[in-house]
Amino acid sequence: MSNKREASYVLGWQEDNPPALGEGLSRTSNPRAVLWRVDVQTGSARPMITTVRASTKTEALKFSKNRYPTAISIKVLGKANDKIN
């Protein structure tokens, strides 16, 4: 006879900080929103530059923080069509 509590601890694993996804949390429905370049650094992995569609720089930062809750550093670099220095 097996103990269900003993066997289920491996199967019951969940992410500690799941991403908050959905309209208004990780994306916008504004048709005039633009793409923003975002630098995301997670743990010991190399930094990732991704794009986020948002209306403002503040909104782009909010969406990125919700998409990547375990990130160590998130920086909005500018609009996707602007040059990066």
DRENVEXSE-342288 format. One record per atom (N, C-alpha, C): residue in three letters; x, y, z; atom name. Coordinates in pm, 1 decimal. Atoms other than C-alpha are relative to their C-alpha. Example, Ala and Ser with C-alpha at 12.3 -4.5 7.8 and 13.67 -1.06 7.14 Angstrom:
// DRENVEXSE-342288
[ALA,[89.0,-119.0,0.0],N]
[ALA,[1230.0,-450.0,780.0],CA]
[ALA,[90.0,120.0,0.0],C]
[SER,[-82.0,-119.0,-6.0],N]
[SER,[1367.0,-106.0,714.0],CA]
[SER,[-77.0,109.0,73.0],C]
//
This chain:
// DRENVEXSE-342288
[MET,[84.0,-117.6,0.0],N]
[MET,[0.0,0.0,0.0],CA]
[MET,[88.9,124.4,0.0],C]
[SER,[-84.3,-119.3,9.9],N]
[SER,[149.5,334.7,-105.7],CA]
[SER,[-65.0,118.7,70.9],C]
[ASN,[45.3,-120.0,-67.9],N]
[ASN,[121.6,661.1,76.5],CA]
[ASN,[-19.1,110.6,-104.5],C]
[LYS,[27.9,-101.4,101.8],N]
[LYS,[-45.6,924.7,-147.5],CA]
[LYS,[75.7,129.6,27.5],C]
[ARG,[-72.2,-122.1,-33.2],N]
[ARG,[116.2,1214.9,37.1],CA]
[ARG,[146.9,-10.9,-41.9],C]
[GLU,[-139.9,21.3,33.1],N]
[GLU,[459.0,1066.6,-18.5],CA]
[GLU,[21.8,3.1,-152.2],C]
[ALA,[-14.9,9.6,144.8],N]
[ALA,[404.3,1005.9,-390.8],CA]
[ALA,[-36.2,129.1,-72.3],C]
[SER,[49.8,-116.1,73.0],N]
[SER,[235.8,1335.7,-478.8],CA]
[SER,[86.7,124.0,13.6],C]
[TYR,[-77.8,-122.2,-17.1],N]
[TYR,[501.6,1580.9,-362.0],CA]
[TYR,[78.2,36.5,-125.7],C]
[VAL,[-70.5,-29.2,123.6],N]
[VAL,[692.3,1552.5,-691.0],CA]
[VAL,[-97.4,53.4,-104.7],C]
[LEU,[98.1,-40.8,99.6],N]
[LEU,[378.5,1592.0,-902.8],CA]
[LEU,[-65.8,133.0,33.5],C]
[GLY,[65.8,-123.4,-40.9],N]
[GLY,[253.1,1890.2,-704.7],CA]
[GLY,[87.7,123.3,-8.8],C]
[TRP,[-91.4,-113.2,9.5],N]
[TRP,[546.6,2118.0,-791.1],CA]
[TRP,[-60.9,110.8,-84.4],C]
[GLN,[50.6,-115.3,73.8],N]
[GLN,[449.0,2467.1,-903.4],CA]
[GLN,[104.6,110.3,1.2],C]
[GLU,[-87.7,-116.2,3.4],N]
[GLU,[630.2,2784.1,-1001.1],CA]
[GLU,[-27.1,86.6,121.8],C]
[ASP,[17.0,-88.9,-114.4],N]
[ASP,[691.6,3014.2,-706.5],CA]
[ASP,[-62.3,132.9,-40.1],C]
[ASN,[50.0,-128.2,48.2],N]
[ASN,[624.0,3328.7,-906.7],CA]
[ASN,[-46.3,-14.0,-144.3],C]
[PRO,[45.4,13.8,138.8],N]
[PRO,[411.0,3255.7,-1212.3],CA]
[PRO,[-21.6,137.2,-62.9],C]
[PRO,[21.7,-128.8,64.2],N]
[PRO,[385.0,3534.8,-1470.5],CA]
[PRO,[-147.5,39.5,4.1],C]
[ALA,[136.3,-53.2,3.7],N]
[ALA,[77.6,3757.7,-1460.1],CA]
[ALA,[-29.3,36.3,-145.5],C]
[LEU,[27.4,-18.9,141.5],N]
[LEU,[-57.2,3731.5,-1814.5],CA]
[LEU,[-143.7,43.7,-21.6],C]
[GLY,[134.4,-43.0,35.6],N]
[GLY,[-357.0,3897.3,-1974.7],CA]
[GLY,[-1.2,145.2,-41.8],C]
[GLU,[14.5,-137.7,45.9],N]
[GLU,[-484.1,4221.4,-2117.7],CA]
[GLU,[4.0,95.6,118.7],C]
[GLY,[-17.0,-95.1,-109.2],N]
[GLY,[-379.5,4513.3,-1900.2],CA]
[GLY,[108.3,-41.2,98.1],C]
[LEU,[-106.9,48.2,-88.0],N]
[LEU,[-124.5,4297.3,-1716.2],CA]
[LEU,[130.5,-20.2,-76.2],C]
[SER,[-121.1,27.1,77.1],N]
[SER,[119.1,4184.6,-1984.6],CA]
[SER,[-11.1,43.7,-146.2],C]
[ARG,[17.7,-50.7,136.8],N]
[ARG,[-23.1,4335.3,-2304.1],CA]
[ARG,[-111.1,105.2,-0.5],C]
[THR,[98.2,-106.8,13.2],N]
[THR,[-237.3,4621.4,-2427.1],CA]
[THR,[-92.5,-26.9,-118.2],C]
[SER,[91.7,9.6,114.2],N]
[SER,[-535.9,4647.4,-2656.1],CA]
[SER,[-5.3,132.5,-75.9],C]
[ASN,[-3.5,-131.0,63.9],N]
[ASN,[-456.0,5006.7,-2756.9],CA]
[ASN,[54.7,-13.9,-142.3],C]
[PRO,[-47.4,14.5,137.7],N]
[PRO,[-429.4,5016.6,-3138.3],CA]
[PRO,[115.9,94.4,-33.4],C]
[ARG,[-109.5,-95.1,24.2],N]
[ARG,[-183.8,5309.2,-3115.8],CA]
[ARG,[126.6,-31.7,79.4],C]
[ALA,[-117.3,39.6,-77.5],N]
[ALA,[62.5,5125.6,-2893.1],CA]
[ALA,[117.7,-27.1,-93.3],C]
[VAL,[-122.1,20.9,78.4],N]
[VAL,[421.5,5099.0,-3013.6],CA]
[VAL,[86.2,-106.2,67.9],C]
[LEU,[-92.5,98.8,-55.1],N]
[LEU,[699.7,4844.4,-2964.5],CA]
[LEU,[112.2,69.9,76.6],C]
[TRP,[-108.5,-50.2,-83.7],N]
[TRP,[952.6,4910.4,-2687.2],CA]
[TRP,[103.8,-110.0,16.1],C]
[ARG,[-108.9,94.3,-26.1],N]
[ARG,[1293.0,4741.9,-2651.4],CA]
[ARG,[20.6,-8.7,150.5],C]
[VAL,[-16.4,22.4,-143.5],N]
[VAL,[1337.3,4588.0,-2307.3],CA]
[VAL,[114.6,-96.6,22.7],C]
[ASP,[-112.3,85.1,-39.1],N]
[ASP,[1655.1,4443.4,-2154.2],CA]
[ASP,[-39.8,-73.1,127.6],C]
[VAL,[42.9,81.9,-113.7],N]
[VAL,[1565.6,4155.0,-1919.7],CA]
[VAL,[116.5,-89.7,41.6],C]
[GLN,[-107.1,84.5,-51.5],N]
[GLN,[1825.0,3985.8,-1697.5],CA]
[GLN,[-58.5,-92.2,106.0],C]
[THR,[53.8,99.1,-93.6],N]
[THR,[1727.2,3663.1,-1520.3],CA]
[THR,[112.0,-89.4,49.2],C]
[GLY,[-97.6,89.5,-61.7],N]
[GLY,[1964.2,3489.1,-1282.3],CA]
[GLY,[136.1,4.7,-65.9],C]
[SER,[-133.6,8.6,58.1],N]
[SER,[2289.9,3368.5,-1430.6],CA]
[SER,[-3.5,-7.4,-152.9],C]
[ALA,[12.7,4.6,146.1],N]
[ALA,[2156.4,3363.5,-1788.6],CA]
[ALA,[44.0,133.2,-60.5],C]
[ARG,[-38.0,-123.2,69.3],N]
[ARG,[2273.4,3617.5,-2044.9],CA]
[ARG,[-120.6,91.4,-11.2],C]
[PRO,[112.1,-94.1,14.9],N]
[PRO,[2062.6,3933.9,-2071.4],CA]
[PRO,[-72.3,-22.4,-132.9],C]
[MET,[83.4,20.5,117.7],N]
[MET,[1778.3,3913.0,-2320.2],CA]
[MET,[-62.1,134.3,-37.9],C]
[ILE,[67.4,-120.3,48.3],N]
[ILE,[1659.6,4203.7,-2531.9],CA]
[ILE,[-122.8,-45.6,-76.0],C]
[THR,[126.7,39.8,59.4],N]
[THR,[1294.2,4163.1,-2621.5],CA]
[THR,[-81.7,125.3,-29.3],C]
[THR,[87.7,-114.0,26.9],N]
[THR,[1013.6,4386.2,-2744.0],CA]
[THR,[-134.3,-22.0,68.4],C]
[VAL,[129.8,0.7,-67.2],N]
[VAL,[692.1,4475.0,-2565.7],CA]
[VAL,[-85.6,108.2,-64.6],C]
[ARG,[91.1,-99.8,56.0],N]
[ARG,[392.9,4650.0,-2721.2],CA]
[ARG,[-71.1,70.5,114.7],C]
[ALA,[60.7,-79.5,-106.5],N]
[ALA,[278.9,4933.1,-2492.9],CA]
[ALA,[-17.6,143.7,-47.7],C]
[SER,[27.1,-138.9,34.9],N]
[SER,[153.2,5291.1,-2502.5],CA]
[SER,[107.7,94.7,52.0],C]
[THR,[-100.6,-86.1,-62.1],N]
[THR,[416.0,5442.5,-2270.6],CA]
[THR,[116.5,-83.8,51.1],C]
[LYS,[-117.1,67.2,-55.8],N]
[LYS,[757.4,5360.2,-2128.6],CA]
[LYS,[-33.5,-64.0,134.6],C]
[THR,[41.4,52.6,-130.3],N]
[THR,[604.3,5312.2,-1783.3],CA]
[THR,[-83.4,-126.0,-15.9],C]
[GLU,[83.6,116.7,26.1],N]
[GLU,[347.7,5070.1,-1922.5],CA]
[GLU,[85.4,-117.1,-50.6],C]
[ALA,[-89.9,104.5,49.0],N]
[ALA,[623.5,4876.4,-2103.0],CA]
[ALA,[75.6,-64.3,115.3],C]
[LEU,[-68.6,53.4,-117.5],N]
[LEU,[810.4,4838.1,-1773.7],CA]
[LEU,[-94.7,-85.9,83.4],C]
[LYS,[100.8,76.0,-75.8],N]
[LYS,[492.3,4722.2,-1597.1],CA]
[LYS,[-27.9,-134.7,-66.0],C]
[PHE,[28.0,123.9,71.9],N]
[PHE,[415.9,4463.4,-1867.0],CA]
[PHE,[118.1,-95.9,9.2],C]
[SER,[-118.9,84.3,-7.5],N]
[SER,[774.5,4334.6,-1859.4],CA]
[SER,[15.8,-61.7,138.5],C]
[LYS,[-8.8,53.3,-136.1],N]
[LYS,[772.3,4296.3,-1480.8],CA]
[LYS,[-103.1,-109.3,22.7],C]
[ASN,[103.4,103.5,-13.2],N]
[ASN,[449.0,4097.4,-1505.3],CA]
[ASN,[33.9,-124.6,-81.3],C]
[ARG,[-36.5,114.9,84.2],N]
[ARG,[582.5,3874.8,-1786.2],CA]
[ARG,[117.1,-78.7,57.5],C]
[TYR,[-122.0,62.5,-51.4],N]
[TYR,[917.4,3805.1,-1617.0],CA]
[TYR,[14.6,30.3,149.5],C]
[PRO,[-1.7,-33.1,-143.4],N]
[PRO,[851.7,3805.9,-1239.4],CA]
[PRO,[128.4,-40.3,72.5],C]
[THR,[-123.0,43.4,-66.5],N]
[THR,[1179.8,3630.5,-1155.9],CA]
[THR,[122.7,74.6,-51.4],C]
[ALA,[-112.4,-75.6,55.4],N]
[ALA,[1395.8,3880.9,-1346.0],CA]
[ALA,[70.2,80.1,109.2],C]
[ILE,[-80.5,-77.6,-93.9],N]
[ILE,[1678.1,4045.9,-1153.9],CA]
[ILE,[-1.5,147.1,-39.0],C]
[SER,[-5.9,-137.1,49.7],N]
[SER,[1689.7,4356.3,-1372.1],CA]
[SER,[-81.8,11.5,-128.2],C]
[ILE,[77.5,-29.5,120.7],N]
[ILE,[1448.7,4502.2,-1628.5],CA]
[ILE,[18.6,147.8,-31.0],C]
[LYS,[-21.3,-138.4,42.1],N]
[LYS,[1535.4,4817.2,-1824.4],CA]
[LYS,[-67.9,21.8,-134.3],C]
[VAL,[59.5,-37.3,128.4],N]
[VAL,[1333.3,4983.8,-2098.7],CA]
[VAL,[104.3,84.0,-72.3],C]
[LEU,[-107.2,-65.7,74.1],N]
[LEU,[1589.4,5086.5,-2361.9],CA]
[LEU,[-50.8,111.4,-90.9],C]
[GLY,[57.6,-99.6,89.7],N]
[GLY,[1356.5,5292.3,-2581.4],CA]
[GLY,[-93.3,-65.8,-99.1],C]
[LYS,[90.1,54.3,102.4],N]
[LYS,[1123.1,5251.7,-2872.6],CA]
[LYS,[79.8,-89.5,-94.2],C]
[ALA,[-67.7,101.6,82.3],N]
[ALA,[1205.1,4961.7,-3103.4],CA]
[ALA,[62.7,59.4,-124.9],C]
[ASN,[-55.7,-58.5,121.4],N]
[ASN,[1269.3,5187.8,-3403.0],CA]
[ASN,[105.2,106.4,28.9],C]
[ASP,[-105.1,-95.2,-37.2],N]
[ASP,[1505.4,5421.7,-3208.7],CA]
[ASP,[134.6,-72.6,7.7],C]
[LYS,[-133.5,58.0,-10.9],N]
[LYS,[1880.9,5365.4,-3208.9],CA]
[LYS,[38.8,-14.5,145.7],C]
[ILE,[-47.7,23.9,-136.1],N]
[ILE,[2041.4,5219.0,-2896.1],CA]
[ILE,[145.1,46.2,7.6],C]
[ASN,[-137.9,-49.1,-16.3],N]
[ASN,[2355.6,5396.6,-2774.0],CA]
[ASN,[83.6,-98.9,74.5],C]
//
